[in-house]
Each structure stands twice: as structure tokens, then as C-alpha cells.
Amino acid sequence: MSLSRRQTLGLLAASGALACSPKPKPTPFKADNSANTIFLHGVASGDIQHTSLVIWTRISTASETVEVDWELASDQDFNTIIQTGTTSTNADKDFTVKVIPENLEAGSTYFYRFKALNATSPIGRTKTLPSGNVEKLGVALASCSNFAFGFFNAYDAIAKDEAIDVVLHTGDYIYEYGGDEGWGHETAKTVGRVHSPKHEIITLQDYRTRHAQYKTDAGSLAMHAAHPLLCIWDDHETANNPWMDGAQNHQPDTEGDYAARRQASIQAYYEWMPIREPTGNQTRSEAWRTYSFGDLATLITLETRHTGRSEQVDYLKHFANITSPETRDIFIKDVMQDPERKMISQGMEKALRDGLEASVSSNQPWRMLGNASPIARMPVPDVSKHGITPDMNKDPEGFWTKALFWKGKWNLPFYTDTWDGYPVARENLYKLAKSVGANDLLFLTGDSHSYWANPLKDADGNPAGIELGTAGISSPGDFVESGWPNDVAEKLDRIFEQELDEVKWTDNLHQGYVRVVFTPQSANADFVAVDNVLTTEYRVSTIHSEKIVHDGKSIKFSDI
């Protein structure tokens, strides 16, 4: 067991001042999962295309094989049933059920349900990708839902958000930690959200059990029933900070073969998520997708963990060698900028090129990349010059306190696990996009537990697009979690805004999601926060908004 960079040094963020509004109005659609012992994990849909989509459920049973009926209707009362069918499931699939209705109408809303063992599932609502003229698209950007840190109230808010058409989850849908040293264990005991199984998950059954636990959360049940899901994993679906041949949070001496662990985690992910199985020569690890929303937008999800990534740079291995500006520059040039260090595979690059090229050639105004971890340049500022001192932290001599000041002294990247740790790979992605005329990428990003509004530039200073980052659904922000009081954590946010060219606005104090509503002329991003994750009682507020417009060949932030 090895702790991640996010250690448990505080309960969670978001106790500071928050201008709150009442809970969002419930939509006419609302799934009811009460007292349903057969369909404990609800229903879900996702991986939508223009004429087909995935609908999902799971049967709670001790039977060997279960026959499951499904229905797809054009109305919530199922007066007009479009398709029906029967399938089966068993222990080999962990009793999960996935059906792909075909020959559907593009841009249409459908309702679905399952029947098994004399029980009927909750009703789910979904929709196919639109074709032709599309005037508006609402995307909810979500990431980092950690059961141990509290309730998934932001999921519930997404379920009730009438502006949302699809949910994009960019990873850390589950977390692997467990035990008394696992990240979040103190909060979990306080709020009654101890992970199941209690130990760190390693085996197929472990990962299945953890996925099952996460899908019992009330907010999760509501969100999956209300909206289709588009998703890509990040690291914690397997283990913290993986690369092709290992992971920071995997110790072969005590936890066995990493390849077997990764395979188990991916199998459980495919079983428990509403996603399609790979086709052709594509493997399950090659989980990237391309979605085209009529004449308005294309979304491409990036796989950055299991198909191409090189091992992360470990600062501790180079700490003693960085003693001057000159040695710092040598480290950046020889280590960080090693051209052999990759983030994505050749197959991912081809899918990205093909998707962007098709979008540009069809004159769509918006090109989104579902991106697991931040891509903006974030060299840590020297925070001591702004009056920040170690004694302001709850643990002045702690590792993460010292790390912040050390990275700030040498102006080193905030994290080496993000694109900042792979600067050549980042530049190659920008060059690929530029080669097909896509200098206007909109990165929709998770991972960092902070909100971000980041104007991006390539190595030559040319505009490369914009990044919108979401806070965690429940995972706390890094500054607060690292022991900084809320007022100091907020000041650190302002320092990053002031000092970094690629950070316009950021916030690490809250949990929530980002709502992005696209029209042909603009994209409006609302950073939506929940004021509480320790119980299911919460209020929501929009703590920040940005408007994005086209500016020649790229995109830019505009005054609202």
C-alpha cells in the first residue's frame, strides 16, 4: 500500500462562504429506485450513437442464470413501446446486463426499463446523438467521485439540471483505496461511507464489489437514470498514477502481477459501465470514442493511461540534483522534455486525427476533447513572495507543504502525472490538431479536484484552445486537503491566476460539476458547486461563469 499525492490531512473543502440558491427544480422525469431489491443498482445508458445506444442494469440474485426482459418506449408511461427483447445474464458477467437497441431515430428521447424475477426496474431516460442542424447542446462535465469522501450530491444536481443532454465523465469514477491508511478513511468513518471491500481493491471480485457500492449512491442512481453517459477512465479505476508497465499505487511484492490487476479492473469497468464492447481489432484498453453532434460539435475522448503512457517523472529521484537555475534547466531539458516520453498511443493519435479532420471538413464550430488530466502549463509560482509561509499550514513540516515551496522555488510543474509532465507529448498533440486545421480545441478535463478556466498556448505562444476543468464530485481540492486553511487555499488560487499565463480562473474549495451549453455562436460554461457532501442535504450555486467564442482560427474567453 502506498499513499497517493492526495493524503488525508483534512476532511474536505467547501465550508467557506458560498452564495447558495435552493436545490435545482426537479425535472418532469424522476426515477424511483425505492424498495427494489432486484435492481439495487438502478439503470444507466450511454455510449450513444445516431441510431443506437447502450442500456444497462444489474440483477441482484443468487441464481445461476437470469432471463431479463427489456423495453424501449417513446414516452415515460410506455404507451408507445418501440422495441422489446429478452437477454440473459449470469455470474460470468457479475449479473450485469447490457443491451444495444438499434435502428433508432437520431436526436430522439427514449425511455427504457427491465423486468426480471417478477420485478421491474426503475425507468431510465436516454437519447440518441442528433444529426443535421443542432442549435443547442448541454454537457455536464464530471470527475472524481470518491465514495469515502461523501455523497454524490453533484450527480443528483446533474440529474435535475434541465439544460443537460449528456454527461461526460472524465475519470476516477471509482477509487481503489481501502483500509485504515486509505485515502479518505477518516471521513468515511465519520459519514458512514467506508469502502467495500474494506481493503484496497486488486482482484476482479474486488473491483466488481467496489463498482457495485458506488452505484448504490442515491445521486448516482438519479443521474444515470436521467441522462446518457459518455465516459473515459483515468487512473483510480485501476490504481493511482498508472503507466504502461505499472502504477504508483501498485506494489508487485505484495499485490501481485500488475497486468493481471489492470485486466481485472478493465473487465469490471466494461461490465459495470454503459459502454460498448470493442469492435474489429480494437482492444478493451483502447477505450477512446468519437461522438458527432450533428453540425454543431464533435467530442473525442482521450485514453491516456493503458495504451501509450510512459512512466511518470518522480521528483524525489531528481531532488538532490536540482540546486540552481542551471541544474533546473538541465532537468527540464533532459528529463521532462525527453521526446520518447508518451501520453497516448499511435492508435489514439489516429482516432484523434480522423475525428478532428472530419469535424473541420464538415464545418462544425466546436471540437471537444474529453481529457482525463489537466493540459494547461502550471509551473508552481514562488508562493513565498506572496506572503505564504509554511506555518500557515496545519502541518508546516509535512511532505506536501515542503513540496509546494520546493516546486515554487524552481518553478517546476505542479504535477508530473498530468500533461505538464509530458511537454513534448502535449506539443505533439497541438501540432496534430494544427495540421488538420483544429487550433480551437476545447478540453473538458477532470482529475485535479479543482475548477479551471485555462487559455491554452503552444510552445511558440500561439493559441491552442481552451481548457475547462471540473472539481471533484466528492473528492476535496488539493490545497485544502494538504492542510491549508480555506482562506489561504483561496489565496493560493488567486496566486495561480495572477502568476500563470494559462490560468484565468481556478477554485479548489468546492465540489460539483461544470455545465457547458453550446450554440453555433458560443459556449457558456457554468461552474456549479454543491455546498455539502457529508449528508444528502445540499444546495447548489453557480460560483463562476465563462463565455467562449471563436476568434479567427481559435477560441477565446469573452465577457459575459
N, C-alpha and C positions, 0 to 999 in steps of 0.2 A: 504494500500500500504506500502510495506517495501522494502528498497533497498537491493540489493544483496551485496556480498563481493566485487563485482566489481562496484564501484561507478564512476560516470562521473567526473573525475578530469583532464582529458586531452582529446584531440581529438583522436589520435590513434598513434600507433607505426609505425616504418618503415620509418622514414625520414632520418635515418643515412646513412652512406656510404654503398653502395651496388654495388658490381661489377655486372653490368647488361649486359644482352645479348638481342638481339632483341626478339620480340614475337615469340613463337614457330611456326614452319611451319604448315599451315593448312593441315589437312589430306584430302584425296580424298573425304571423306564423310563430308558434312556440311548441317545441317538442316536450312531451311529458314522459319521463322515464321512472315515475314513481311506482314502487312496489312491483317491479318487473324482474323476477328472479331468473328468467331465462335469457333476457337481453340486458344484462347488467352493464355492459359497456357501450350501449346505445347503438347508433348508426352513424355512418360517415359516407361522404362521397368525395371524389377528386379525380385528378389526372384527366381533366376534361378535354375533349376534342370537339370538333364541329358537329359530328353525328354520333358520338358515343361518349361514355363516361364510366367511371367505376363507382359502384355502390358496395358498401361494406357493412358487416356486423360480426358479432361473435356470439356463439351459443354457450351458455354456462350449463354444462351437463356432465354426467359421469358415463353416458352411453358410449358405445364403441363407434357408431356411425349415426349421423342425424340427417334426415331429409329436411330441406329448408325450401319453402315456397317464397317467391318474391313477386312484388307487383310494382309497376311504374304507372303513374297516372298524371294527367294534366291538371288536376285540381286536388286540393288538400282533402276533400271529402271522398275522393276515389269514386266519383260518379262516372268519370270517363277514364277507364283503365286503358293504357296504351299498349303495355306489354306485361306478360306474366311468364313465370318459368319455375322450374324446380332444380335444385342442386343439392349437393351433399357435402358434409364436412366430417372430419374425424380428428383424432389426436395428432396425426401427422401434420396437420395444418394448425394445431392448437385450437381446433374448433372455430377458427375464423372462416368467414365467408366473403368471397369477392365475386361479383357478377359484373359483366360489361354489357349493358344493353346497347344494341347497335341500331342503325338506321333511324336516328332521331333527327329532329329539326334543329338547325343551327340557331343559337341565341334564344333558346326556349327554356322555360322553367318547368321542372318536373317534380313530382312528389313520389316517394318510394317507401316501402315497408317490407318487412319479412315476417314469416309465420313458421313456427316450429314448436313441437312438443306442446300443442294446444295453447300456445301463447303468441301474441302479436307484438312486434317491436314498436318502438316509437316511430313516428313518421319523420322522414327526412325531406328536406327541400334541396334541390340542386338545379344546375343549369348547364347547358352546353356552351361551347365557345361561339361567339357571334361571328357572322360573316357579312360581307358587304359594308354598308355605311354604318358606322358606330359613332354616336355623338357623345357618349359618356361611359366611363368605366371606373368603378370603385374598387380599390385594392386595400386590404388590411395587411400590413406588414407585421409579422410576429416572430418572436425568437425567445429562446432561453426560458423554458418553463420548468422550474425545479420544484418538484412536489414537496421537498423538505422545507423550503423557504416560505411556503404559504399557499393560499388558494388561488386558483387561476381565474381571478375576477376579471382580468382583462379579456379572457376568452368570452366570458359572459357578456361583457360590454360589446365585443365584436358581434356576437350573436344578435344583439339588439340594435346594431347600427344599420339603419335603413339605407345608408349610402354604399354599403359593401356588396360587391358582386362575387368576389373570390377572396380567399385568404391565402396569402403567401407566407409559408413558414420556412425560415432560412436556417433552421437547425437548432440543436440542443433541445429537441422535443422531449427527450428524457435525459436523465443524468445517471451515471454509473455508480456513484459513490454509495457507501454504506458503512455501518459500524460506528463506534463512538469517536473515531477520528475522521469520519467522512464529512465532506464539506456540507454545512447546514444542519448538522445533527443537533446542535443546541436549540435552534429554532424549531426543528421538527418535533422535539420532545415537548416544547412549550405549547405548540399549537395542535399537537396530535396528528402529525403528518410524517411519522417515521417511515423510512423507505422499506419496501417489501421486494425481495427478501432483505433482511437487515444487513447482510454483508454486501460488499462490493460485487457487482454482477460480472460473471465471467463466462458461464455456460449458456447454452441455448435456453434451457429452462429458466435460468436467472433472468435473461433478457425478456423472455415471454412474460414472466411474472411482473417485471417492472413496467413493461408496456401496459399490461392489464391494470395495474394500480393507477397509472396516470389517466387511463380512460374511464375511471370511475369518478373523477372530479366533476362536480356539477357544471362548472364553466366549460370544461372540455366537452361534456355531453351536449350542452346547448350549442356551442359553436359548430361542432361537427354536424349536428342535425340541421343547422340553419344555412350553412354556406359550403360550397365545394372547396376542397383543399388542394393547393399546389405546393409542393414541398421539395426541399433538398436537405440532406443531413449536414451536420457539422461534425464536431469531434465527440461530444459526450454520448451520442447514440452508440458509440463503441467504447472509447476511453479518451481521457484528456490528451489533447495535442498528438494525434497520430500522424505518421507519415507512412510511406510505402512498406517499411520493414519493421515497424514498431510503434510505440506510443510512450509519451512521458509517464502516463499512469498505467504502465504495464511492466511488471517485473517477472521475466521468464522463470527465474529460480523458484518463485512461489506461486505464480499464476499460469504457468504452462506456456504452450505454444501460442504466439500472438496471432499467427494466421488462422488458427482454429477459433480463437476468440473473435476475431474480426468476422469470419464467416458466420459464426453463430449470431452475432449482432445484426448482420445484414439480413440473414434469414428471418429473424424475428421482426425486423423493420418491414420487410415485404409482407409478412403475414399480418401485421397489426396496423398497417397504414393503407389508405385507399389509393394505391398506386398499381400500375400495370406491371406485369412481368416483362422482362426484356424480350425483344424480338430480333430475329436474324442472328448476327454474330455478336450482338451486344451482351455483355455480362451484367449481373446484378450490381456489381460495383460501379458500372458505367451508368449512373442513375440520372444523368443530365436529361433535360427535356426542353422542347421549344413549343411555345403556345402563341398562336396568332389571333389577335382580337380584331377581325375584320380589317378595315382600312385605317384603324386608329393606332394599334400598338402591337409589338411583339415582346414576349417575355422569354428569356433563356435562363435556365437555372444552371449554375456552375458547380461541378463536382471537383472539390479541391482537397480531398482527404485520402482517397483509397486508390487512385489510378495514376497519379503522376507526381505527387508531392515528395520533395527531398526533405531530409531531416532538418528540424528547426535548429537555428544557431542558439547555443547555450551561453549566455553572458558569463556565467561562472567560470567557464573554461578559458575565457579571454580577459577576465578581470585584472589579473596581475600584469598583463602586457599593455594595458591602456593607462599610460601615465602622463601623457602630454597630448597637445593637439596633433602633433605629428604621428604619434602611435595610434591615436584615434582614427586619423585619416587612413593609415595603413590597414587597420582593422576593417573599416568600411569598404575599402577597395578590394582587399584580398579575400575577405571572408563574406561580408554581406553581399557584395556585388559579384560574387562568383557566378559566371554565366551558366554553369552547369546546374545550378540550383533551380528546380522547377516547382510550380504550383499546380499546373494542370497537364493532362496527358495530350498526346497528339490527337487522339480521338475526340477529346473535349474541344481542342482547338478547331478541328474540322467542323464539328457541330456548331460552334460559335460563329465561325466564318460563314457557314452556309445560312444560318439563321439571320445574321446581320445583313448579309448580301441580299437575301430575299426581302427583308424589311425595307432596305434602302431602295431597291429596284421597284417596289410597289408603292413608294412614296408615303409610307406610314410616318406620322410625325414623332412617334415615341418608340424607343428601344430600351427595354428594361433588362437588367441582369440581376437575377436572384443570387445574391452573393453572401456566402456564409460569414466572412470576417472582413473587417474594415480594409479599404484600399487606399484611403487618403494618407498622405505623408503626415506623420505625427512625431517628429523629433521632440523629446521632452524638453520644455523650457527650463532654465535655471530658476526654479521657484523661489530660491532663497533671495533673489534680487527683488522679489515682490513681497517680502516680509513673512514668508512661510518658513517656520523653523520646526525641527524635529519634535521639540517639546510640546507642540500643539497636538501631536498625535497621542492616542491612548497608549501606544507602545513606541516610545521615542527611539528605542534601541532595536526595534523589530526589523526583520529582514525587508519587508516591503517599504517601510519608512526609509531605510538606508538606500534601497534600490531606487526610489524616486529621486532622491538627491544625487545619487551617483549618475543616473542616466541624464538628469538635468545638467550636471556639471559638464558632461561631454556631449550633450545634445544628441543623444542616441535614441533610436526608435522606441516608442512606448512599449511595444510588444514585438517579439521576433516570430510569433506564430501567425501574425496577420500578413497581408501583402507587403507591409513595411519591412518584413524580414526577408522578402524576396523581390528586391527592387528591379532586378533585370527581368524577372518574370512579369512583373507589373508593366514595365515598359514594353515588353513584347506584346502584351495584351492590348495596350493602347495602339501600338503600331499595327497590329492585326485589324483593329477596328478602323483605324485611319485608312488602311489600304482598301477597304470596301466603302469608304465614304461615311463611316459612322463615328464622327467626332462628338456625338451628342448622347453618349451613354448615360443612362440613369441607373446607378447601382442602388439596389434595395438590400440593405445589409443588416445582419444580426450580430451575435457573438459577444459584443463588448459590454452589455448591460447598461449602455448609455444611449441617449438620443444624440444624433448628429445631423447637421446640415453642412455639407462639405463641398465647396467648389474645387474641382479636380484639375490638375495640370500635368502635362507630360514633362519629361526631363528637360525639354527646351523651353518650358514655360508656356506652351500653347494650351488652350482649354481642351480638356479631355472629357468633360461631362460633369455630372453632379452625383454625390452620394447622399442618400438619406439613410440614417441608421436608427434602429429602434432599441429602446430599453428592453429589459427582460420582462417577460410575463410575470414572473415572481422573483427571479434572481436579482440580488441587490447590486447597485453600482459599485465600481471598484474603489473609488476614493472613500466612500462611507464605509464599505466593508473592510478597508485596510486600516480603519481606526481613526480617520479624520472626522471631527465633529461636522455637522451639517453646514454650518456657516463657513468653515474652512474648505469643505468639499465644494461648496458653491463657488468660493473664491478661486479654487483651482480650475473649475470650469471656465471662469472668466479669463484667467491667465492663458489657458489654451486658446481661447478665442482671440485674445489680444496678440499673442506671440506667433501663432501658426497661420500661415497663408491659406492652408487648405481646411481650416475650421472656421466657419461663420458663426455657428451656434452649437452648444452642446449642453447636456444636462445629465448628471449621474445620480440625481436624488430621487427619481421616481421610477415606478413600474408602469407598463402599459403597452401601447401599440402605436403605429403610425397609419393614419388613413390618408391615402393618396387618391384623389379623384381627377381623372384625365378627361380633357376635352381636346378637340383638334387644336385649339389655340393655346392651352395652358394646362399645367398640372398643379393642383392645390394640395399641399401636404399639411395635415393637422397632427400634431404630436399629442396624443390622447393619454392622459395619466389616470390611474386609479389611486385613491387616497389610502387604501388599506388592502393588505393581502393576508393579514393574520386571522381574519374571520371572513365570512361570506357577505358581510355587510360592507358596502363600499359606495363611493360616489365617484363620478368621472368629471374631468375638466380638460379642456384643450389648453395646454400650458404654452404652446408656441405654434405658429403657422408660418408657412413659406409658400410663395407662388413661384413657379418655374415657367419660363417662357423660352422660346427659341431666339437665338441671337446669331444670325448668319448661319454658319455651319455647325454651331454648338448650341448649348442651352445655358441659361444663367438664372440666378435668383432675381426676382423682381419685387419691388414694393407692392404690398397688397393694398 
